[in-house]
Each structure stands twice: as structure tokens, then as C-alpha cells.
Amino acid sequence: MFWGALVFGLVFLLIAAPSREFLVGLCTQTMTSLDAWAPVSYIVVGVLAAILIGSIVIVKMWPQRENTGNPMAKYRHEIRYED
């Protein structure tokens, strides 16, 4: 739904040299940190990915609510005007 706005924002974020250098440095630092804490960090990333995928599956498989109509209909009688 917001893919266009996201791409639009990322283009402007990546155009500026300081923000691009910051993002590349952040990615490099993250990969270095993942390698330094090797087994533990990969387990944490795997658990987070499994939680993400599991939550998506649960939301997709959740039963849909049935539309029962107007819930106030049994408490009031609607007046119908006939022409």
C-alpha cells in the first residue's frame, strides 16, 4: 500500500552523500558485529526471522469475522418510510 511512498523516501535518502555514507557504515558495522558474536548473533537473527514469519502465518490463517448485519437492529425498530 505504501510501497510508492517508501521507494520515494528511500530515493531521497540515498541521494544525499552523508546519509548514504552513514547507511553503508551502519551495514558494515552490523555485519562486523554479527561476525564477532558469531553463533549467538546468528541464533538471535534466526529466532527473530522465525517470529516474523510465524506472526505473518498466524495473521493470514486467522479466521475471518462473519458480518452479522446491524448489531443494533434487535434493540431498536427502524422506521421505514414508504413513498
CORNORDA-V202902 format. One record per pair of residues at least 24 apart in sequence whose ideal C-beta (glycine too) atoms are under 7 Angstrom apart, sorted by sequence separation. I is the first residue (numbers start at 1). J is the second residue. D is the distance in Angstrom with one decimal. If there is no record, write none. Layout:
{{I | J | D} {I | J | D}}
//
This chain:
none
//
